[in-house]
Amino acid sequence: MKIVCSGDWHIRSTATKYRNPDYYDLMFGKIEWILQLAAKVGSLVILQPGDFFDTPDISNKTMIKVIQTIGETRVFTIYGQHDTKYRNIDNTALTILAEADVVELLNDEPVEYEENKQVDIYGASWETDISKVDNKNHYNILVLHRMITKGGPLFPDQTDYDDATKFAKLYNQFDLIVSGDNHQSFSYIAKHDHEATLINCGSLMRMTTAQYKHKPCVWIADTIKGTVEQHFIPLKPAAEVFKPEAAEIKERDEKMEAFIKTLTVSKDDSKLSFEDNLKKIMASQKLGSNVTDLIDTFITNYHTQGDK
């Protein structure tokens, strides 16, 4: 059995701040490409790990477009924080889609398939517990929305994340873990029986200037062979889809990040937070207001790189 594993779709009705107006069409073009790939390889289902929508309220036009695009394809998904309304799933766009049987929501009760070997698919939406598997002899898949990173925190002082390697070993009752929330793409391929293979495709779209070099992708999992294979989604060059000022902002942020990394922290200040240390250094160097304002803006954007 082959399964297409995707990332955060963040379907929305308008372009993000620094993207050109063709964002909407390019977004659905990528979704259609995923559906066509699934049909080509004979995948029975597509897994989508939450943040299906970018907001719990979506326009009727976009909702109709989603229904028309998905058609009869079986898309299994879960709730990400962007799919909920004040932590509530009632009266949200994703709940409406599920009630209309356009998508199928995963939870702690596995969806079962049988093709040479039993396949069980579990789901863990944002801020929900991870279920134990019913049968360890089956091929068990977990789809979850949780901040998992590979190589440490995404920004200074980040603490609310799990390390991919440790997570794959901790939840080794699963053969495959498909995670969402982190907009970067990475994978951890199991090397031993006591760990899972973990796939994080990242966001479907290059949503912000921080994703200028992001390469959206999907992975195809073969449950019989126990293998996974990455496929990159075709995309236009960043310069063609981002507004002209986006390149300038990206260059400015990269220079600011490089400057911040050169700042040294004294031993006495080692227990202070990143922001506190930075403010102390800025004060000691008597930087002008234009520079301090720029650094403050950079820090705000750095901490909210997934925001629009």
Phi and psi restraints in degrees (value plus and minus 20) as a CYANA .aco file:
   2 LYS   PHI    -127.8   -87.8
   2 LYS   PSI     118.7   158.7
   3 ILE   PHI    -151.5  -111.5
   3 ILE   PSI     111.6   151.6
   4 VAL   PHI    -109.0   -69.0
   4 VAL   PSI     104.5   144.5
   5 CYS   PHI    -127.6   -87.6
   5 CYS   PSI     104.4   144.4
   6 SER   PHI    -138.0   -98.0
   6 SER   PSI    -194.1  -154.1
   7 GLY   PHI    -137.0   -97.0
   7 GLY   PSI    -174.4  -134.4
   8 ASP   PHI     -92.7   -52.7
   8 ASP   PSI     100.4   140.4
   9 TRP   PHI    -103.0   -63.0
   9 TRP   PSI     -57.4   -17.4
  10 HIS   PHI      29.1    69.1
  10 HIS   PSI      31.7    71.7
  11 ILE   PHI     -84.4   -44.4
  11 ILE   PSI     109.6   149.6
  12 ARG   PHI    -162.7  -122.7
  12 ARG   PSI     145.9   185.9
  13 SER   PHI    -114.1   -74.1
  13 SER   PSI     -33.2     6.8
  14 THR   PHI    -151.7  -111.7
  14 THR   PSI     145.1   185.1
  15 ALA   PHI     -93.7   -53.7
  15 ALA   PSI     132.5   172.5
  16 THR   PHI     -92.8   -52.8
  16 THR   PSI     151.6   191.6
  17 LYS   PHI     -72.8   -32.8
  17 LYS   PSI     -65.9   -25.9
  18 TYR   PHI    -127.6   -87.6
  18 TYR   PSI      -3.3    36.7
  19 ARG   PHI    -120.2   -80.2
  19 ARG   PSI     133.5   173.5
  20 ASN   PHI     -92.1   -52.1
  20 ASN   PSI     143.9   183.9
  21 PRO   PHI     -81.4   -41.4
  21 PRO   PSI     -36.6     3.4
  22 ASP   PHI     -98.7   -58.7
  22 ASP   PSI     -13.7    26.3
  23 TYR   PHI     -72.1   -32.1
  23 TYR   PSI     -66.3   -26.3
  24 TYR   PHI     -78.4   -38.4
  24 TYR   PSI     -70.3   -30.3
  25 ASP   PHI     -86.7   -46.7
  25 ASP   PSI     -59.7   -19.7
  26 LEU   PHI     -85.8   -45.8
  26 LEU   PSI     -55.9   -15.9
  27 MET   PHI     -81.9   -41.9
  27 MET   PSI     -70.4   -30.4
  28 PHE   PHI     -90.7   -50.7
  28 PHE   PSI     -48.0    -8.0
  29 GLY   PHI     -82.4   -42.4
  29 GLY   PSI     -58.6   -18.6
  30 LYS   PHI     -89.1   -49.1
  30 LYS   PSI     -59.6   -19.6
  31 ILE   PHI     -83.6   -43.6
  31 ILE   PSI     -62.7   -22.7
  32 GLU   PHI     -83.1   -43.1
  32 GLU   PSI     -56.6   -16.6
  33 TRP   PHI     -83.3   -43.3
  33 TRP   PSI     -61.1   -21.1
  34 ILE   PHI     -83.0   -43.0
  34 ILE   PSI     -63.6   -23.6
  35 LEU   PHI     -83.7   -43.7
  35 LEU   PSI     -60.2   -20.2
  36 GLN   PHI     -87.0   -47.0
  36 GLN   PSI     -58.2   -18.2
  37 LEU   PHI     -83.6   -43.6
  37 LEU   PSI     -62.0   -22.0
  38 ALA   PHI     -80.1   -40.1
  38 ALA   PSI     -63.5   -23.5
  39 ALA   PHI     -85.7   -45.7
  39 ALA   PSI     -58.2   -18.2
  40 LYS   PHI     -85.0   -45.0
  40 LYS   PSI     -61.3   -21.3
  41 VAL   PHI    -111.5   -71.5
  41 VAL   PSI     -21.4    18.6
  42 GLY   PHI      58.2    98.2
  42 GLY   PSI       9.4    49.4
  43 SER   PHI     -94.1   -54.1
  43 SER   PSI     112.2   152.2
  44 LEU   PHI     -97.9   -57.9
  44 LEU   PSI     -48.6    -8.6
  45 VAL   PHI    -163.6  -123.6
  45 VAL   PSI     142.1   182.1
  46 ILE   PHI    -139.4   -99.4
  46 ILE   PSI     111.3   151.3
  47 LEU   PHI    -120.3   -80.3
  47 LEU   PSI     111.4   151.4
  48 GLN   PHI    -150.0  -110.0
  48 GLN   PSI      94.7   134.7
  49 PRO   PHI    -108.4   -68.4
  49 PRO   PSI      28.2    68.2
  50 GLY   PHI      69.4   109.4
  50 GLY   PSI     149.9   189.9
  51 ASP   PHI      31.7    71.7
  51 ASP   PSI      27.9    67.9
  52 PHE   PHI     -80.6   -40.6
  52 PHE   PSI     -67.0   -27.0
  53 PHE   PHI    -124.9   -84.9
  53 PHE   PSI     141.9   181.9
  54 ASP   PHI    -108.2   -68.2
  54 ASP   PSI     -33.0     7.0
  55 THR   PHI    -172.7  -132.7
  55 THR   PSI     129.2   169.2
  56 PRO   PHI     -90.1   -50.1
  56 PRO   PSI     -38.6     1.4
  57 ASP   PHI    -128.0   -88.0
  57 ASP   PSI     103.7   143.7
  58 ILE   PHI    -150.1  -110.1
  58 ILE   PSI     132.2   172.2
  59 SER   PHI     -88.3   -48.3
  59 SER   PSI     133.6   173.6
  60 ASN   PHI     -80.6   -40.6
  60 ASN   PSI     -57.2   -17.2
  61 LYS   PHI     -79.2   -39.2
  61 LYS   PSI     -66.7   -26.7
  62 THR   PHI     -89.7   -49.7
  62 THR   PSI     -58.8   -18.8
  63 MET   PHI     -80.8   -40.8
  63 MET   PSI     -63.8   -23.8
  64 ILE   PHI     -83.3   -43.3
  64 ILE   PSI     -60.9   -20.9
  65 LYS   PHI     -82.9   -42.9
  65 LYS   PSI     -60.1   -20.1
  66 VAL   PHI     -82.0   -42.0
  66 VAL   PSI     -66.6   -26.6
  67 ILE   PHI     -81.5   -41.5
  67 ILE   PSI     -64.2   -24.2
  68 GLN   PHI     -86.0   -46.0
  68 GLN   PSI     -58.1   -18.1
  69 THR   PHI     -91.8   -51.8
  69 THR   PSI     -66.2   -26.2
  70 ILE   PHI     -88.7   -48.7
  70 ILE   PSI     -60.7   -20.7
  71 GLY   PHI      37.0    77.0
  71 GLY   PSI    -145.1  -105.1
  72 GLU   PHI    -113.3   -73.3
  72 GLU   PSI     -20.5    19.5
  73 THR   PHI     -85.2   -45.2
  73 THR   PSI     118.1   158.1
  74 ARG   PHI    -107.6   -67.6
  74 ARG   PSI      90.8   130.8
  75 VAL   PHI    -131.7   -91.7
  75 VAL   PSI      98.7   138.7
  76 PHE   PHI    -119.8   -79.8
  76 PHE   PSI     113.0   153.0
  77 THR   PHI    -163.7  -123.7
  77 THR   PSI     158.2   198.2
  78 ILE   PHI    -162.0  -122.0
  78 ILE   PSI     155.3   195.3
  79 TYR   PHI    -108.3   -68.3
  79 TYR   PSI     107.8   147.8
  80 GLY   PHI    -119.2   -79.2
  80 GLY   PSI     153.2   193.2
  81 GLN   PHI     -82.5   -42.5
  81 GLN   PSI     -48.2    -8.2
  82 HIS   PHI     -94.4   -54.4
  82 HIS   PSI     -36.1     3.9
  83 ASP   PHI    -108.1   -68.1
  83 ASP   PSI     -28.9    11.1
  84 THR   PHI    -125.6   -85.6
  84 THR   PSI     137.6   177.6
  85 LYS   PHI    -135.4   -95.4
  85 LYS   PSI      84.8   124.8
  86 TYR   PHI      33.1    73.1
  86 TYR   PSI      26.9    66.9
  87 ARG   PHI      47.4    87.4
  87 ARG   PSI      -5.3    34.7
  88 ASN   PHI    -134.7   -94.7
  88 ASN   PSI     119.8   159.8
  89 ILE   PHI    -118.7   -78.7
  89 ILE   PSI     -28.1    11.9
  90 ASP   PHI     -87.9   -47.9
  90 ASP   PSI     124.4   164.4
  91 ASN   PHI      34.9    74.9
  91 ASN   PSI      23.8    63.8
  92 THR   PHI    -136.7   -96.7
  92 THR   PSI     139.7   179.7
  93 ALA   PHI     -80.1   -40.1
  93 ALA   PSI     -60.6   -20.6
  94 LEU   PHI     -88.9   -48.9
  94 LEU   PSI     -57.3   -17.3
  95 THR   PHI     -84.2   -44.2
  95 THR   PSI     -58.9   -18.9
  96 ILE   PHI     -83.1   -43.1
  96 ILE   PSI     -63.8   -23.8
  97 LEU   PHI     -80.8   -40.8
  97 LEU   PSI     -61.5   -21.5
  98 ALA   PHI     -87.3   -47.3
  98 ALA   PSI     -61.2   -21.2
  99 GLU   PHI     -85.1   -45.1
  99 GLU   PSI     -48.2    -8.2
 100 ALA   PHI    -108.2   -68.2
 100 ALA   PSI     -16.1    23.9
 101 ASP   PHI      42.9    82.9
 101 ASP   PSI       7.9    47.9
 102 VAL   PHI    -101.6   -61.6
 102 VAL   PSI     -59.1   -19.1
 103 VAL   PHI    -146.9  -106.9
 103 VAL   PSI     144.8   184.8
 104 GLU   PHI    -141.1  -101.1
 104 GLU   PSI     108.3   148.3
 105 LEU   PHI    -108.5   -68.5
 105 LEU   PSI     111.9   151.9
 106 LEU   PHI    -111.7   -71.7
 106 LEU   PSI     131.7   171.7
 107 ASN   PHI    -170.6  -130.6
 107 ASN   PSI    -177.1  -137.1
 108 ASP   PHI     -98.3   -58.3
 108 ASP   PSI     -23.9    16.1
 109 GLU   PHI    -117.2   -77.2
 109 GLU   PSI      94.5   134.5
 110 PRO   PHI     -88.6   -48.6
 110 PRO   PSI     123.8   163.8
 111 VAL   PHI    -103.3   -63.3
 111 VAL   PSI     110.8   150.8
 112 GLU   PHI    -129.4   -89.4
 112 GLU   PSI     116.2   156.2
 113 TYR   PHI    -149.9  -109.9
 113 TYR   PSI     134.6   174.6
 114 GLU   PHI    -157.7  -117.7
 114 GLU   PSI      93.8   133.8
 115 GLU   PHI    -168.1  -128.1
 115 GLU   PSI      70.4   110.4
 116 ASN   PHI      51.8    91.8
 116 ASN   PSI     -59.9   -19.9
 117 LYS   PHI    -161.3  -121.3
 117 LYS   PSI     116.7   156.7
 118 GLN   PHI     -81.1   -41.1
 118 GLN   PSI     112.2   152.2
 119 VAL   PHI    -136.8   -96.8
 119 VAL   PSI     105.1   145.1
 120 ASP   PHI    -137.0   -97.0
 120 ASP   PSI     108.7   148.7
 121 ILE   PHI    -135.8   -95.8
 121 ILE   PSI      99.7   139.7
 122 TYR   PHI    -127.6   -87.6
 122 TYR   PSI     138.7   178.7
 123 GLY   PHI    -151.8  -111.8
 123 GLY   PSI     125.9   165.9
 124 ALA   PHI    -156.6  -116.6
 124 ALA   PSI      80.8   120.8
 125 SER   PHI     -87.7   -47.7
 125 SER   PSI     154.6   194.6
 126 TRP   PHI     -75.8   -35.8
 126 TRP   PSI     108.3   148.3
 127 GLU   PHI      42.4    82.4
 127 GLU   PSI      10.8    50.8
 128 THR   PHI    -136.6   -96.6
 128 THR   PSI     138.0   178.0
 129 ASP   PHI     -94.8   -54.8
 129 ASP   PSI     135.7   175.7
 130 ILE   PHI    -112.9   -72.9
 130 ILE   PSI     108.2   148.2
 131 SER   PHI     -99.1   -59.1
 131 SER   PSI     133.7   173.7
 132 LYS   PHI    -101.0   -61.0
 132 LYS   PSI     129.5   169.5
 133 VAL   PHI     -95.7   -55.7
 133 VAL   PSI     129.5   169.5
 134 ASP   PHI     -97.4   -57.4
 134 ASP   PSI     -57.6   -17.6
 135 ASN   PHI    -162.8  -122.8
 135 ASN   PSI      93.1   133.1
 136 LYS   PHI     -90.7   -50.7
 136 LYS   PSI     -33.1     6.9
 137 ASN   PHI    -102.1   -62.1
 137 ASN   PSI     -31.3     8.7
 138 HIS   PHI    -104.1   -64.1
 138 HIS   PSI     147.6   187.6
 139 TYR   PHI    -107.0   -67.0
 139 TYR   PSI      88.1   128.1
 140 ASN   PHI    -123.3   -83.3
 140 ASN   PSI     111.8   151.8
 141 ILE   PHI    -140.7  -100.7
 141 ILE   PSI     115.7   155.7
 142 LEU   PHI    -136.1   -96.1
 142 LEU   PSI     106.4   146.4
 143 VAL   PHI    -131.2   -91.2
 143 VAL   PSI     100.7   140.7
 144 LEU   PHI    -161.7  -121.7
 144 LEU   PSI     137.5   177.5
 145 HIS   PHI    -134.0   -94.0
 145 HIS   PSI      84.2   124.2
 146 ARG   PHI    -180.2  -140.2
 146 ARG   PSI     122.1   162.1
 147 MET   PHI     -94.3   -54.3
 147 MET   PSI      85.0   125.0
 148 ILE   PHI    -140.8  -100.8
 148 ILE   PSI     115.8   155.8
 149 THR   PHI    -147.9  -107.9
 149 THR   PSI     141.2   181.2
 150 LYS   PHI    -143.4  -103.4
 150 LYS   PSI      92.4   132.4
 151 GLY   PHI      82.5   122.5
 151 GLY   PSI      -0.5    39.5
 152 GLY   PHI      82.3   122.3
 152 GLY   PSI    -192.1  -152.1
 153 PRO   PHI     -85.7   -45.7
 153 PRO   PSI     134.7   174.7
 154 LEU   PHI    -101.6   -61.6
 154 LEU   PSI     -42.5    -2.5
 155 PHE   PHI    -170.7  -130.7
 155 PHE   PSI     140.1   180.1
 156 PRO   PHI     -76.0   -36.0
 156 PRO   PSI     118.5   158.5
 157 ASP   PHI      53.8    93.8
 157 ASP   PSI     -14.7    25.3
 158 GLN   PHI     -88.8   -48.8
 158 GLN   PSI     109.6   149.6
 159 THR   PHI    -144.5  -104.5
 159 THR   PSI     -41.4    -1.4
 160 ASP   PHI    -108.0   -68.0
 160 ASP   PSI      46.2    86.2
 161 TYR   PHI    -170.2  -130.2
 161 TYR   PSI     141.6   181.6
 162 ASP   PHI    -135.5   -95.5
 162 ASP   PSI     123.4   163.4
 163 ASP   PHI     -98.4   -58.4
 163 ASP   PSI     111.7   151.7
 164 ALA   PHI     -78.7   -38.7
 164 ALA   PSI     -64.0   -24.0
 165 THR   PHI     -83.6   -43.6
 165 THR   PSI     -66.7   -26.7
 166 LYS   PHI     -86.2   -46.2
 166 LYS   PSI     -58.4   -18.4
 167 PHE   PHI     -85.0   -45.0
 167 PHE   PSI     -61.4   -21.4
 168 ALA   PHI     -84.6   -44.6
 168 ALA   PSI     -52.0   -12.0
 169 LYS   PHI    -101.0   -61.0
 169 LYS   PSI     -55.7   -15.7
 170 LEU   PHI     -87.6   -47.6
 170 LEU   PSI     -59.0   -19.0
 171 TYR   PHI    -127.9   -87.9
 171 TYR   PSI      31.3    71.3
 172 ASN   PHI     -97.4   -57.4
 172 ASN   PSI     -19.2    20.8
 173 GLN   PHI     -92.9   -52.9
 173 GLN   PSI     -34.7     5.3
 174 PHE   PHI    -116.3   -76.3
 174 PHE   PSI     122.5   162.5
 175 ASP   PHI    -101.4   -61.4
 175 ASP   PSI     -54.3   -14.3
 176 LEU   PHI    -159.0  -119.0
 176 LEU   PSI     114.0   154.0
 177 ILE   PHI    -140.1  -100.1
 177 ILE   PSI     106.6   146.6
 178 VAL   PHI    -134.4   -94.4
 178 VAL   PSI      90.1   130.1
 179 SER   PHI    -127.9   -87.9
 179 SER   PSI     133.9   173.9
 180 GLY   PHI    -152.4  -112.4
 180 GLY   PSI     154.6   194.6
 181 ASP   PHI      89.1   129.1
 181 ASP   PSI     -68.4   -28.4
 182 ASN   PHI     -96.2   -56.2
 182 ASN   PSI     103.4   143.4
 183 HIS   PHI    -101.6   -61.6
 183 HIS   PSI     -22.0    18.0
 184 GLN   PHI    -107.2   -67.2
 184 GLN   PSI     135.0   175.0
 185 SER   PHI    -118.7   -78.7
 185 SER   PSI     112.4   152.4
 186 PHE   PHI    -182.4  -142.4
 186 PHE   PSI     149.7   189.7
 187 SER   PHI    -167.7  -127.7
 187 SER   PSI     135.9   175.9
 188 TYR   PHI    -150.8  -110.8
 188 TYR   PSI      89.7   129.7
 189 ILE   PHI    -110.8   -70.8
 189 ILE   PSI     104.6   144.6
 190 ALA   PHI     -78.7   -38.7
 190 ALA   PSI     113.9   153.9
 191 LYS   PHI    -126.6   -86.6
 191 LYS   PSI     -36.0     4.0
 192 HIS   PHI    -157.9  -117.9
 192 HIS   PSI     147.3   187.3
 193 ASP   PHI     -88.6   -48.6
 193 ASP   PSI     -42.6    -2.6
 194 HIS   PHI    -111.5   -71.5
 194 HIS   PSI       4.7    44.7
 195 GLU   PHI    -169.3  -129.3
 195 GLU   PSI     137.2   177.2
 196 ALA   PHI    -118.3   -78.3
 196 ALA   PSI     140.9   180.9
 197 THR   PHI    -107.1   -67.1
 197 THR   PSI     111.2   151.2
 198 LEU   PHI    -140.1  -100.1
 198 LEU   PSI     107.9   147.9
 199 ILE   PHI    -138.8   -98.8
 199 ILE   PSI     107.8   147.8
 200 ASN   PHI    -149.6  -109.6
 200 ASN   PSI      83.0   123.0
 201 CYS   PHI     -95.8   -55.8
 201 CYS   PSI     -39.2     0.8
 202 GLY   PHI      61.8   101.8
 202 GLY   PSI    -190.5  -150.5
 203 SER   PHI     -96.8   -56.8
 203 SER   PSI     130.5   170.5
 204 LEU   PHI     -87.4   -47.4
 204 LEU   PSI     -54.7   -14.7
 205 MET   PHI    -135.7   -95.7
 205 MET   PSI     136.7   176.7
 206 ARG   PHI    -104.1   -64.1
 206 ARG   PSI      76.7   116.7
 207 MET   PHI    -105.7   -65.7
 207 MET   PSI     -51.9   -11.9
 208 THR   PHI    -150.4  -110.4
 208 THR   PSI     151.6   191.6
 209 THR   PHI     -84.7   -44.7
 209 THR   PSI     -44.1    -4.1
 210 ALA   PHI     -87.6   -47.6
 210 ALA   PSI     -36.3     3.7
 211 GLN   PHI    -124.4   -84.4
 211 GLN   PSI       4.4    44.4
 212 TYR   PHI     -72.9   -32.9
 212 TYR   PSI     -57.8   -17.8
 213 LYS   PHI    -123.2   -83.2
 213 LYS   PSI     -12.4    27.6
 214 HIS   PHI     -85.5   -45.5
 214 HIS   PSI     119.2   159.2
 215 LYS   PHI    -138.4   -98.4
 215 LYS   PSI      78.0   118.0
 216 PRO   PHI     -77.9   -37.9
 216 PRO   PSI     123.2   163.2
 217 CYS   PHI    -171.7  -131.7
 217 CYS   PSI     149.3   189.3
 218 VAL   PHI    -152.5  -112.5
 218 VAL   PSI     144.1   184.1
 219 TRP   PHI    -143.8  -103.8
 219 TRP   PSI     123.7   163.7
 220 ILE   PHI    -127.5   -87.5
 220 ILE   PSI     100.7   140.7
 221 ALA   PHI    -119.4   -79.4
 221 ALA   PSI     111.3   151.3
 222 ASP   PHI    -125.0   -85.0
 222 ASP   PSI      86.3   126.3
 223 THR   PHI     -92.6   -52.6
 223 THR   PSI     -39.6     0.4
 224 ILE   PHI    -102.1   -62.1
 224 ILE   PSI     -66.8   -26.8
 225 LYS   PHI    -101.0   -61.0
 225 LYS   PSI     -39.9     0.1
 226 GLY   PHI      53.7    93.7
 226 GLY   PSI      10.5    50.5
 227 THR   PHI    -137.1   -97.1
 227 THR   PSI     141.9   181.9
 228 VAL   PHI    -153.5  -113.5
 228 VAL   PSI     127.4   167.4
 229 GLU   PHI    -159.0  -119.0
 229 GLU   PSI     109.4   149.4
 230 GLN   PHI    -106.2   -66.2
 230 GLN   PSI     120.0   160.0
 231 HIS   PHI    -152.0  -112.0
 231 HIS   PSI     105.1   145.1
 232 PHE   PHI    -106.4   -66.4
 232 PHE   PSI     118.5   158.5
 233 ILE   PHI    -101.6   -61.6
 233 ILE   PSI     110.3   150.3
 234 PRO   PHI     -77.7   -37.7
 234 PRO   PSI     119.4   159.4
 235 LEU   PHI    -170.5  -130.5
 235 LEU   PSI     138.2   178.2
 236 LYS   PHI    -101.0   -61.0
 236 LYS   PSI     138.8   178.8
 237 PRO   PHI     -78.4   -38.4
 237 PRO   PSI     125.9   165.9
 238 ALA   PHI     -75.4   -35.4
 238 ALA   PSI     -57.8   -17.8
 239 ALA   PHI     -83.0   -43.0
 239 ALA   PSI     -40.6    -0.6
 240 GLU   PHI    -110.6   -70.6
 240 GLU   PSI     -38.4     1.6
 241 VAL   PHI    -131.2   -91.2
 241 VAL   PSI     -40.3    -0.3
 242 PHE   PHI    -113.4   -73.4
 242 PHE   PSI     131.1   171.1
 243 LYS   PHI     -85.7   -45.7
 243 LYS   PSI     134.6   174.6
 244 PRO   PHI     -74.8   -34.8
 244 PRO   PSI     -57.0   -17.0
 245 GLU   PHI     -90.5   -50.5
 245 GLU   PSI     -35.1     4.9
 246 ALA   PHI     -83.6   -43.6
 246 ALA   PSI     -59.4   -19.4
 247 ALA   PHI     -84.3   -44.3
 247 ALA   PSI     -57.7   -17.7
 248 GLU   PHI     -87.1   -47.1
 248 GLU   PSI     -61.2   -21.2
 249 ILE   PHI     -85.5   -45.5
 249 ILE   PSI     -62.1   -22.1
 250 LYS   PHI     -81.8   -41.8
 250 LYS   PSI     -65.5   -25.5
 251 GLU   PHI     -83.0   -43.0
 251 GLU   PSI     -61.5   -21.5
 252 ARG   PHI     -82.6   -42.6
 252 ARG   PSI     -64.3   -24.3
 253 ASP   PHI     -85.4   -45.4
 253 ASP   PSI     -57.6   -17.6
 254 GLU   PHI     -85.2   -45.2
 254 GLU   PSI     -60.2   -20.2
 255 LYS   PHI     -86.1   -46.1
 255 LYS   PSI     -60.2   -20.2
 256 MET   PHI     -86.5   -46.5
 256 MET   PSI     -59.7   -19.7
 257 GLU   PHI     -84.1   -44.1
 257 GLU   PSI     -61.3   -21.3
 258 ALA   PHI     -84.4   -44.4
 258 ALA   PSI     -58.7   -18.7
 259 PHE   PHI     -84.9   -44.9
 259 PHE   PSI     -63.8   -23.8
 260 ILE   PHI     -81.8   -41.8
 260 ILE   PSI     -57.6   -17.6
 261 LYS   PHI     -86.9   -46.9
 261 LYS   PSI     -41.7    -1.7
 262 THR   PHI    -102.9   -62.9
 262 THR   PSI     -33.4     6.6
 263 LEU   PHI     -92.6   -52.6
 263 LEU   PSI     114.8   154.8
 264 THR   PHI    -120.7   -80.7
 264 THR   PSI     130.1   170.1
 265 VAL   PHI    -137.3   -97.3
 265 VAL   PSI     110.9   150.9
 266 SER   PHI     -91.3   -51.3
 266 SER   PSI     142.0   182.0
 267 LYS   PHI     -81.0   -41.0
 267 LYS   PSI     -56.5   -16.5
 268 ASP   PHI     -87.3   -47.3
 268 ASP   PSI     -45.1    -5.1
 269 ASP   PHI    -116.7   -76.7
 269 ASP   PSI     -14.4    25.6
 270 SER   PHI     -84.8   -44.8
 270 SER   PSI     -41.4    -1.4
 271 LYS   PHI    -114.2   -74.2
 271 LYS   PSI     -22.9    17.1
 272 LEU   PHI     -97.0   -57.0
 272 LEU   PSI     138.5   178.5
 273 SER   PHI     -90.4   -50.4
 273 SER   PSI     145.2   185.2
 274 PHE   PHI     -77.9   -37.9
 274 PHE   PSI     -67.4   -27.4
 275 GLU   PHI     -83.3   -43.3
 275 GLU   PSI     -61.9   -21.9
 276 ASP   PHI     -83.1   -43.1
 276 ASP   PSI     -63.7   -23.7
 277 ASN   PHI     -81.8   -41.8
 277 ASN   PSI     -62.9   -22.9
 278 LEU   PHI     -84.3   -44.3
 278 LEU   PSI     -62.8   -22.8
 279 LYS   PHI     -83.6   -43.6
 279 LYS   PSI     -58.0   -18.0
 280 LYS   PHI     -86.3   -46.3
 280 LYS   PSI     -61.8   -21.8
 281 ILE   PHI     -87.3   -47.3
 281 ILE   PSI     -60.8   -20.8
 282 MET   PHI     -80.7   -40.7
 282 MET   PSI     -61.0   -21.0
 283 ALA   PHI     -86.3   -46.3
 283 ALA   PSI     -59.4   -19.4
 284 SER   PHI     -90.1   -50.1
 284 SER   PSI     -48.7    -8.7
 285 GLN   PHI    -111.1   -71.1
 285 GLN   PSI     -22.7    17.3
 286 LYS   PHI      32.6    72.6
 286 LYS   PSI      33.4    73.4
 287 LEU   PHI     -94.1   -54.1
 287 LEU   PSI     130.7   170.7
 288 GLY   PHI     -88.5   -48.5
 288 GLY   PSI     141.7   181.7
 289 SER   PHI     -83.3   -43.3
 289 SER   PSI     -53.0   -13.0
 290 ASN   PHI     -85.1   -45.1
 290 ASN   PSI     -56.2   -16.2
 291 VAL   PHI     -93.0   -53.0
 291 VAL   PSI     -64.5   -24.5
 292 THR   PHI     -84.9   -44.9
 292 THR   PSI     -57.4   -17.4
 293 ASP   PHI     -83.2   -43.2
 293 ASP   PSI     -59.7   -19.7
 294 LEU   PHI     -86.0   -46.0
 294 LEU   PSI     -61.0   -21.0
 295 ILE   PHI     -85.8   -45.8
 295 ILE   PSI     -62.6   -22.6
 296 ASP   PHI     -79.8   -39.8
 296 ASP   PSI     -61.3   -21.3
 297 THR   PHI     -85.4   -45.4
 297 THR   PSI     -61.6   -21.6
 298 PHE   PHI     -81.5   -41.5
 298 PHE   PSI     -65.8   -25.8
 299 ILE   PHI     -81.1   -41.1
 299 ILE   PSI     -62.6   -22.6
 300 THR   PHI     -81.0   -41.0
 300 THR   PSI     -66.0   -26.0
 301 ASN   PHI     -86.8   -46.8
 301 ASN   PSI     -56.0   -16.0
 302 TYR   PHI     -84.8   -44.8
 302 TYR   PSI     -58.0   -18.0
 303 HIS   PHI     -98.7   -58.7
 303 HIS   PSI     -38.5     1.5
 304 THR   PHI    -143.7  -103.7
 304 THR   PSI      21.6    61.6
 305 GLN   PHI     -85.2   -45.2
 305 GLN   PSI     -37.3     2.7
 306 GLY   PHI    -109.9   -69.9
 306 GLY   PSI     -27.6    12.4
 307 ASP   PHI    -100.4   -60.4
 307 ASP   PSI     143.0   183.0
